[in-house]
Amino acid sequence: MVLLLDLAWTRYGEFALLALALAYGLGFFIAGDRQWRRRPLQVPGGLLIALAVGMVPLIVLTLQRILGLWSPDPGLDLAAWGHSGKLPAEAATAVAGLAAILRYRFPFILCLPIAALWMLLMDGLGVAYPDAASGNLYLWATVGYAGALVAAGWAIDGRTERDLSFWLYLVGLLGLWGAMSILFADGDAAGAVYCLGSLVLMLGAVLFQRRAFAVFGGLGLAFYFIDLAERLFEDSLMFPIALSAIGIAVIAAGLWYYRHMASIEGWLGNHLPAPLRALRPARLRGDG
């Protein structure tokens, strides 16, 4: 279907591309809505609705071209062609995605407005600050946006019928971990901060009972100790031994936590200070 879109644009121009994109979007929406109404088929229905939302940026980009609002380089392929009209397309995708998630409550749909809003933020910064790429502005903006996603996931955790917070946590933690891994890549002090942040994520896995925190916290700790081992044992036979030891230690820690998870979480429930207990999601506090 993607190849057909590309051929429609290359051979017949923007009007053919727009007609085909609209047909795809409408077809996905109608099929998804019908399946959604049949409760046993809500998963394929939700995925089809997500595909319908995914057609929005292409439709908006093509409309901009037809209306003469921007003129891309004719030598670009279909993927690169879209980069010169991104802001309206990203905004429209975010609106369409949020409307879809409010109507269908299929958690995966939430990924589309999350991604669209993140790209809108990055591209908006690029317009407002042309030299943003020369510093760390994009990375710190990602930290702020990703942190807001995690906070939003915490706010609705346990308050919705379907687990909408899963994707907010997952995408938010991915953004936080990725940006922090770059920002704190050099220097002993920066490495110590990165290690501490990874430990906080590991503790967050226990506090929030969300495995995504453990995944990114574990990756952060592993990367930190691998970097430390590389600097300590550079050009030494001890380096691969240290790598193996780190890997085994991470696996052993995961197994230990898995085996004692119930007792750890029970102990936390009885001994957490009131301020920390208040940080737990609604489903763990019993007020969801």
Helices and strands as residue ranges (DSSP letters): H 2-12, H 14-37, G 39-41, H 42-54, H 56-66, H 78-81, G 82-85, H 86-104, G 107-110, H 111-128, G 132-134, H 137-156, H 165-183, H 188-208, H 211-232, H 238-259, H 261-271, H 274-279, H 282-285
